[in-house]
Amino acid sequence: MLIEELRGVYFILLKDLRAYYFKPPNISWGILFPLVLALAFSLRNLAGLAELAPGLVAMAAVFGTTSMEAIVITFERRSGALERLLLAPISMKSILVAKILGGTVFGLIISGVMTLITVAFFRMSVGNPICYLISLILTLLTLSALGSLIAVSVKEVFEAQTLSNYFRFPMIFLCGVFIPVNTMPLPLRVIAHLLPLTYSINSLKASITDMLNIQEVLVNLSVLSLFLIGFLIVSNIQLKRSLH
């Protein structure tokens, strides 16, 4: 039974990657948009791009995971493809996991390319590669789960696109990509700590330093894990409601 579930997850993942994710506009959007935005903020001080490097990777993760993740489930539910998947010998939870893994795998490719760019051109050095990889993968899973939650909460594709922007752009500007969270006014700091990307950037920044603060990283990863679990639970509940 478990083997059949895993086999179903694998083939749904492959189908989604081929049908939705590996398209030139999706790839360019996830890489070019963070770079252009970072350059716009750093034209007066190009040396400051090195400080933005972890934030650039986090931005690539945001757009790599949520750009299609927030649309795929909505589109397939609207077209009836999701209901046809339910006729297969696979549970709804496994289908949801497969959808989330699709965004995660694509996001890993996009953020991996961004990591190479920041290392090669912005001179970012990764002090602790293992911590960096764990932080990045957990970030991708969490953001992809957020995308799935957005997708199952609406009925139309344009609604998913609009709702995803309500999360993406506040996270970009409030979570420490361009401005350190601790320098923001108190109300904005409170909002920033309610968003998962804040903990992602904190963990990524900690992992590129030579002096790794294990306690700080564990706290950020723990909070990210809580976000991931919460998004998964609510997404599963909402998906069941939307199909009945």
WOUR-V297254 format. One record per pair of residues at least 24 apart in sequence whose C-alpha atoms are under 10 Angstrom apart, sorted by the first residue. I is the first residue (numbers start at 1). J is the second residue. D is the distance in Angstrom with one decimal. If there is no record, write none. Layout:
# WOUR-V297254
I&J&D + I&J&D
This chain:
# WOUR-V297254
1&89&9.1 + 1&90&9.0 + 2&90&9.6 + 4&89&7.6 + 4&90&7.3 + 5&89&7.7 + 5&90&5.5 + 5&91&7.4 + 5&93&9.7 + 5&94&6.6 + 5&95&8.9 + 6&90&8.9 + 6&94&7.8 + 6&98&9.1 + 7&90&9.1 + 7&94&10.0 + 8&85&9.5 + 8&88&8.4 + 8&89&8.1 + 8&90&6.4 + 8&91&9.2 + 8&94&7.7 + 8&95&7.9 + 8&98&8.2 + 9&90&8.3 + 9&91&9.7 + 9&93&9.8 + 9&94&6.1 + 9&95&6.4 + 9&96&8.8 + 9&97&7.2 + 9&98&4.8 + 9&99&8.4 + 9&101&8.7 + 9&102&9.8 + 10&94&9.9 + 10&95&9.9 + 10&98&7.1 + 10&101&9.3 + 10&102&9.7 + 11&98&8.5 + 12&85&8.8 + 12&94&9.6 + 12&95&7.5 + 12&96&9.9 + 12&97&9.7 + 12&98&6.1 + 12&99&7.5 + 12&101&9.6 + 12&102&8.5 + 13&95&9.1 + 13&97&9.0 + 13&98&5.3 + 13&99&6.6 + 13&100&8.7 + 13&101&6.7 + 13&102&5.3 + 13&103&9.1 + 13&105&9.0 + 14&98&9.1 + 14&101&9.9 + 14&102&7.8 + 15&98&9.9 + 15&99&10.0 + 15&102&9.0 + 16&68&9.8 + 16&69&9.7 + 16&72&8.0 + 16&98&8.7 + 16&99&7.5 + 16&101&9.6 + 16&102&6.3 + 16&103&8.9 + 17&99&9.6 + 17&101&9.6 + 17&102&6.1 + 17&103&8.4 + 17&105&8.4 + 17&106&7.4 + 18&102&9.9 + 19&72&9.7 + 20&68&7.2 + 20&69&9.2 + 20&71&9.4 + 20&72&7.4 + 20&102&9.3 + 20&103&9.9 + 21&64&9.0 + 21&65&9.5 + 21&67&9.2 + 21&68&6.8 + 21&69&8.9 + 21&72&9.4 + 21&102&8.0 + 21&103&7.9 + 21&105&9.6 + 21&106&6.7 + 21&107&9.6 + 22&106&7.8 + 26&63&8.7 + 26&64&7.6 + 26&67&7.6 + 26&68&7.9 + 26&106&9.5 + 26&110&9.5 + 27&60&9.9 + 27&63&9.5 + 27&64&7.7 + 27&106&8.8 + 27&107&9.5 + 27&109&9.1 + 27&110&6.9 + 28&64&9.7 + 28&110&9.0 + 29&60&8.8 + 29&63&7.4 + 29&64&8.0 + 29&67&8.7 + 29&110&9.6 + 30&59&8.1 + 30&60&5.3 + 30&61&7.7 + 30&62&8.1 + 30&63&5.1 + 30&64&5.1 + 30&65&8.7 + 30&66&9.8 + 30&67&8.2 + 30&106&9.8 + 30&107&8.3 + 30&109&9.9 + 30&110&6.3 + 30&111&8.2 + 30&113&9.9 + 30&114&9.0 + 31&56&9.1 + 31&57&9.2 + 31&59&8.8 + 31&60&6.0 + 31&61&9.4 + 31&63&8.4 + 31&64&8.2 + 31&110&6.5 + 31&111&7.9 + 31&113&7.8 + 31&114&6.6 + 31&117&9.7 + 32&60&8.8 + 32&114&9.5 + 33&59&8.7 + 33&60&8.2 + 33&63&8.6 + 34&58&9.1 + 34&59&5.9 + 34&60&6.3 + 34&61&9.8 + 34&62&9.7 + 34&63&8.6 + 34&114&9.1 + 34&172&9.6 + 35&59&9.2 + 35&60&8.9 + 35&114&8.8 + 35&117&9.7 + 35&118&9.9 + 37&178&9.8 + 38&177&9.1 + 38&178&8.0 + 41&178&7.8 + 42&178&9.4 + 46&122&9.2 + 47&122&8.2 + 47&123&9.9 + 48&122&9.0 + 48&178&9.9 + 49&118&8.7 + 49&121&9.3 + 49&122&6.2 + 49&123&9.0 + 49&124&9.3 + 49&178&9.8 + 50&118&7.5 + 50&119&9.0 + 50&121&8.8 + 50&122&5.0 + 50&123&6.3 + 50&124&6.1 + 50&125&9.5 + 51&122&8.6 + 51&123&9.6 + 51&124&8.2 + 51&177&9.2 + 51&178&8.8 + 51&205&9.2 + 52&118&9.1 + 52&122&8.8 + 52&124&9.3 + 52&176&9.2 + 52&177&6.5 + 52&178&6.6 + 52&179&9.3 + 52&205&9.7 + 53&114&8.8 + 53&115&8.0 + 53&117&9.1 + 53&118&5.7 + 53&119&8.3 + 53&121&9.9 + 53&122&7.0 + 53&123&8.6 + 53&124&6.5 + 53&125&9.6 + 53&177&8.8 + 53&178&10.0 + 53&204&9.6 + 53&205&8.8 + 53&208&9.9 + 54&114&9.5 + 54&115&8.3 + 54&118&8.3 + 54&124&8.3 + 54&126&9.8 + 54&132&9.9 + 54&176&9.8 + 54&177&7.7 + 54&200&9.3 + 54&201&6.5 + 54&202&8.9 + 54&203&9.3 + 54&204&6.0 + 54&205&5.9 + 54&206&9.5 + 54&207&9.5 + 54&208&8.2 + 55&172&8.4 + 55&175&8.9 + 55&176&7.3 + 55&177&4.4 + 55&178&7.3 + 55&179&10.0 + 55&197&9.4 + 55&198&9.8 + 55&200&9.1 + 55&201&6.2 + 55&202&9.4 + 55&204&8.3 + 55&205&8.3 + 56&111&8.5 + 56&114&7.2 + 56&115&8.3 + 56&117&9.7 + 56&118&8.0 + 56&172&9.6 + 56&177&7.2 + 56&178&9.3 + 56&201&9.5 + 57&110&8.6 + 57&111&5.4 + 57&112&7.9 + 57&113&8.8 + 57&114&5.7 + 57&115&6.0 + 57&116&9.6 + 57&117&9.4 + 57&118&8.1 + 57&136&8.6 + 57&177&9.5 + 57&201&8.8 + 57&204&8.7 + 58&107&10.0 + 58&111&7.4 + 58&114&9.2 + 58&115&9.6 + 58&136&8.0 + 58&139&8.1 + 58&140&8.9 + 58&172&8.7 + 58&175&10.0 + 58&177&7.9 + 58&197&7.4 + 58&198&9.5 + 58&200&7.2 + 58&201&6.5 + 58&204&8.2 + 59&110&10.0 + 59&111&8.2 + 59&114&9.3 + 59&168&8.9 + 59&169&9.8 + 59&171&9.0 + 59&172&6.8 + 59&177&7.9 + 59&197&8.9 + 59&201&9.5 + 60&107&7.4 + 60&108&9.1 + 60&109&9.6 + 60&110&6.2 + 60&111&5.2 + 60&112&8.9 + 60&113&9.0 + 60&114&6.8 + 60&115&9.2 + 60&140&9.9 + 61&103&9.5 + 61&104&8.6 + 61&106&9.0 + 61&107&5.3 + 61&108&7.1 + 61&109&9.1 + 61&110&6.9 + 61&111&5.3 + 61&112&9.0 + 61&114&9.0 + 61&136&8.1 + 61&137&9.4 + 61&139&7.5 + 61&140&6.1 + 61&141&9.7 + 61&143&7.7 + 61&144&9.1 + 61&197&9.6 + 61&200&9.9 + 62&103&10.0 + 62&107&7.7 + 62&110&9.8 + 62&111&9.0 + 62&139&8.7 + 62&140&7.7 + 62&142&9.8 + 62&143&6.4 + 62&144&8.3 + 62&146&9.9 + 62&147&9.4 + 62&167&9.8 + 62&168&7.0 + 62&169&9.6 + 62&171&8.9 + 62&172&8.6 + 62&197&8.3 + 63&103&9.8 + 63&107&7.7 + 63&110&8.7 + 63&111&9.3 + 63&143&9.2 + 63&144&9.8 + 63&164&9.9 + 63&168&7.9 + 64&103&7.1 + 64&104&8.1 + 64&105&9.1 + 64&106&6.3 + 64&107&4.2 + 64&108&7.8 + 64&109&8.3 + 64&110&5.9 + 64&111&7.3 + 64&140&8.6 + 64&143&9.3 + 64&144&8.9 + 65&100&8.6 + 65&101&9.4 + 65&102&8.3 + 65&103&4.5 + 65&104&6.0 + 65&105&8.3 + 65&106&6.7 + 65&107&4.8 + 65&108&8.4 + 65&110&8.9 + 65&111&9.6 + 65&139&9.8 + 65&140&6.7 + 65&141&8.4 + 65&142&9.3 + 65&143&6.3 + 65&144&5.1 + 65&145&8.9 + 65&146&9.1 + 65&147&7.2 + 65&148&9.7 + 66&100&9.8 + 66&103&7.0 + 66&104&9.3 + 66&107&8.5 + 66&140&9.4 + 66&143&6.7 + 66&144&5.9 + 66&145&8.7 + 66&146&7.6 + 66&147&4.9 + 66&148&8.1 + 66&150&9.0 + 66&151&9.6 + 66&160&9.9 + 66&161&9.2 + 66&164&7.2 + 66&165&9.3 + 66&167&9.8 + 66&168&8.3 + 67&103&8.6 + 67&107&9.7 + 67&144&9.4 + 67&147&8.0 + 67&160&9.6 + 67&161&7.8 + 67&164&7.9 + 67&165&9.2 + 67&168&9.5 + 68&102&9.2 + 68&103&7.2 + 68&106&9.5 + 68&144&9.4 + 68&147&8.1 + 68&148&9.6 + 68&151&9.6 + 68&160&9.7 + 68&161&8.9 + 69&99&7.3 + 69&100&7.1 + 69&101&9.5 + 69&102&7.6 + 69&103&5.5 + 69&104&8.9 + 69&106&9.7 + 69&107&9.9 + 69&143&9.2 + 69&144&6.3 + 69&145&8.4 + 69&146&8.7 + 69&147&5.2 + 69&148&6.0 + 69&149&9.3 + 69&150&8.7 + 69&151&7.4 + 69&160&9.5 + 69&161&10.0 + 69&164&9.7 + 70&99&10.0 + 70&100&9.9 + 70&103&9.1 + 70&144&8.2 + 70&145&9.2 + 70&146&8.1 + 70&147&4.4 + 70&148&5.6 + 70&149&7.7 + 70&150&5.7 + 70&151&4.6 + 70&152&8.3 + 70&153&9.7 + 70&154&9.7 + 70&157&8.3 + 70&159&9.6 + 70&160&5.8 + 70&161&6.8 + 70&162&9.8 + 70&163&8.8 + 70&164&6.7 + 71&147&8.1 + 71&148&8.3 + 71&150&8.6 + 71&151&6.0 + 71&152&9.3 + 71&154&9.9 + 71&156&8.7 + 71&157&5.8 + 71&158&8.4 + 71&159&9.1 + 71&160&6.1 + 71&161&6.9 + 71&164&9.3 + 72&99&7.9 + 72&102&9.7 + 72&103&9.6 + 72&147&9.5 + 72&148&8.5 + 72&151&7.5 + 72&152&9.9 + 72&157&8.4 + 72&160&9.6 + 73&99&7.5 + 73&100&9.8 + 73&147&9.4 + 73&148&7.1 + 73&149&9.6 + 73&150&9.4 + 73&151&5.8 + 73&152&6.8 + 73&154&9.9 + 73&155&9.7 + 73&157&9.0 + 73&160&9.6 + 73&239&9.4 + 74&148&8.9 + 74&150&8.9 + 74&151&5.2 + 74&152&6.5 + 74&153&8.7 + 74&154&7.2 + 74&155&6.3 + 74&156&6.4 + 74&157&5.8 + 74&158&9.4 + 74&159&9.2 + 74&160&7.3 + 75&151&8.7 + 75&155&8.6 + 75&156&7.4 + 75&157&6.1 + 75&158&9.8 + 75&160&9.5 + 76&157&9.8 + 77&151&9.6 + 77&152&8.8 + 77&155&8.1 + 77&156&9.3 + 77&157&10.0 + 77&239&9.8 + 77&242&9.0 + 77&243&8.3 + 78&155&7.2 + 78&156&7.3 + 78&157&8.4 + 82&243&9.2 + 83&243&8.0 + 92&236&7.9 + 92&239&8.5 + 92&240&8.0 + 93&232&9.2 + 93&233&9.7 + 93&235&9.6 + 93&236&6.7 + 93&237&9.8 + 93&239&9.5 + 93&240&9.6 + 95&236&9.9 + 96&145&9.0 + 96&148&7.9 + 96&232&8.5 + 96&235&8.2 + 96&236&7.2 + 96&239&8.6 + 97&141&9.9 + 97&144&10.0 + 97&145&8.7 + 97&148&9.5 + 97&232&8.6 + 97&236&9.6 + 99&144&8.6 + 99&145&8.9 + 99&147&9.8 + 99&148&7.6 + 100&140&9.3 + 100&141&7.1 + 100&142&9.0 + 100&143&9.0 + 100&144&5.4 + 100&145&5.8 + 100&146&9.0 + 100&147&8.1 + 100&148&6.6 + 100&149&9.9 + 100&232&9.2 + 101&140&9.1 + 101&141&7.3 + 101&144&7.6 + 101&145&8.9 + 102&141&9.8 + 102&144&8.3 + 103&140&7.7 + 103&141&8.0 + 103&143&8.5 + 103&144&5.4 + 103&145&8.6 + 103&147&8.3 + 103&148&9.0 + 104&137&7.6 + 104&138&9.2 + 104&139&8.9 + 104&140&5.2 + 104&141&5.6 + 104&142&8.7 + 104&143&8.1 + 104&144&5.9 + 104&145&8.8 + 105&137&9.1 + 105&140&8.2 + 105&141&9.0 + 105&144&9.6 + 106&140&9.2 + 106&144&9.9 + 107&136&9.6 + 107&137&9.0 + 107&139&9.6 + 107&140&6.3 + 107&141&9.0 + 107&143&9.2 + 107&144&8.3 + 108&133&9.8 + 108&136&7.8 + 108&137&7.2 + 108&139&9.7 + 108&140&6.9 + 108&141&9.6 + 111&136&8.3 + 111&137&9.9 + 111&140&9.0 + 112&136&9.2 + 124&208&7.7 + 124&209&9.8 + 125&207&9.6 + 125&208&6.1 + 125&209&7.9 + 125&210&9.1 + 126&204&9.1 + 126&205&9.2 + 126&206&9.5 + 126&207&6.6 + 126&208&4.1 + 126&209&6.8 + 126&210&8.1 + 127&205&9.8 + 127&206&8.7 + 127&207&6.1 + 127&208&4.5 + 127&209&5.0 + 127&210&4.8 + 127&211&7.9 + 127&212&7.9 + 128&204&9.7 + 128&206&8.7 + 128&207&5.2 + 128&208&6.1 + 128&209&7.3 + 128&210&7.2 + 128&211&9.0 + 128&212&7.5 + 129&207&7.2 + 129&208&7.8 + 130&207&8.3 + 131&203&8.2 + 131&204&8.0 + 131&206&8.7 + 131&207&5.6 + 131&208&8.7 + 131&212&9.1 + 131&214&9.3 + 131&217&8.2 + 131&218&9.8 + 131&221&9.9 + 132&203&7.7 + 132&204&5.8 + 132&205&8.6 + 132&206&8.4 + 132&207&5.2 + 132&208&7.1 + 132&217&10.0 + 133&204&8.8 + 133&207&9.0 + 134&203&9.4 + 134&204&9.3 + 134&207&9.6 + 134&221&8.7 + 135&199&9.3 + 135&200&6.7 + 135&201&8.8 + 135&202&9.4 + 135&203&6.1 + 135&204&6.2 + 135&205&9.8 + 135&206&9.8 + 135&207&8.2 + 135&217&8.5 + 135&218&9.8 + 135&220&8.8 + 135&221&6.8 + 135&224&9.0 + 136&200&7.5 + 136&201&9.3 + 136&203&8.6 + 136&204&7.2 + 137&200&9.9 + 138&200&8.3 + 138&221&7.6 + 138&222&9.9 + 138&224&7.1 + 138&225&7.3 + 138&228&8.2 + 139&196&8.1 + 139&197&7.6 + 139&199&8.7 + 139&200&5.8 + 139&201&9.0 + 139&203&9.4 + 139&204&9.5 + 139&221&8.7 + 139&224&7.1 + 139&225&8.9 + 139&227&9.9 + 139&228&8.8 + 140&200&9.3 + 140&228&9.7 + 141&224&9.4 + 141&225&9.2 + 141&227&9.9 + 141&228&7.0 + 141&232&9.9 + 142&196&7.7 + 142&197&9.1 + 142&200&9.5 + 142&224&6.9 + 142&225&7.5 + 142&226&9.1 + 142&227&6.6 + 142&228&4.6 + 142&229&8.3 + 142&230&9.4 + 142&231&7.6 + 142&232&8.8 + 143&168&9.7 + 143&196&7.9 + 143&197&8.2 + 143&200&9.9 + 143&224&9.6 + 143&227&9.1 + 143&228&8.0 + 143&231&9.1 + 144&228&9.0 + 144&231&9.3 + 144&232&9.8 + 145&227&8.9 + 145&228&6.5 + 145&229&8.8 + 145&230&9.1 + 145&231&5.7 + 145&232&6.1 + 145&233&9.7 + 145&234&9.7 + 145&235&7.7 + 146&196&9.4 + 146&227&8.7 + 146&228&7.9 + 146&230&9.4 + 146&231&5.9 + 146&232&8.2 + 146&234&9.8 + 146&235&8.4 + 147&231&9.1 + 147&235&9.4 + 148&231&8.2 + 148&232&8.4 + 148&234&9.8 + 148&235&6.6 + 148&236&9.3 + 148&239&9.3 + 149&230&9.9 + 149&231&6.3 + 149&232&7.7 + 149&233&9.3 + 149&234&7.1 + 149&235&4.7 + 149&236&8.3 + 149&237&9.7 + 149&238&7.8 + 149&239&8.5 + 150&231&9.6 + 150&235&8.2 + 150&238&9.9 + 151&235&8.7 + 151&238&9.7 + 151&239&9.0 + 152&234&9.5 + 152&235&6.6 + 152&236&8.6 + 152&237&9.4 + 152&238&6.2 + 152&239&5.5 + 152&240&9.1 + 152&241&9.2 + 152&242&7.2 + 152&243&9.6 + 153&234&9.7 + 153&235&8.1 + 153&238&6.6 + 153&239&7.9 + 153&241&9.7 + 153&242&8.1 + 154&238&9.8 + 154&242&8.9 + 155&242&8.6 + 167&195&8.6 + 168&195&10.0 + 168&197&9.4 + 170&195&8.8 + 170&197&10.0 + 171&195&6.6 + 171&196&8.1 + 171&197&6.2 + 171&198&7.6 + 172&197&8.0 + 172&198&9.1 + 174&198&7.9 + 175&199&8.1 + 175&200&8.9 + 175&201&7.5 + 175&202&9.0 + 176&200&9.8 + 176&201&7.0 + 176&202&8.2 + 177&201&7.3 + 177&202&9.8 + 193&223&10.0 + 194&227&9.7 + 195&224&9.5 + 195&227&8.9 + 196&220&9.2 + 196&223&7.9 + 196&224&6.2 + 196&225&9.5 + 196&226&9.5 + 196&227&6.7 + 196&228&9.0 + 197&224&8.5 + 198&224&9.3 + 199&223&7.1 + 199&224&6.5 + 200&224&7.2
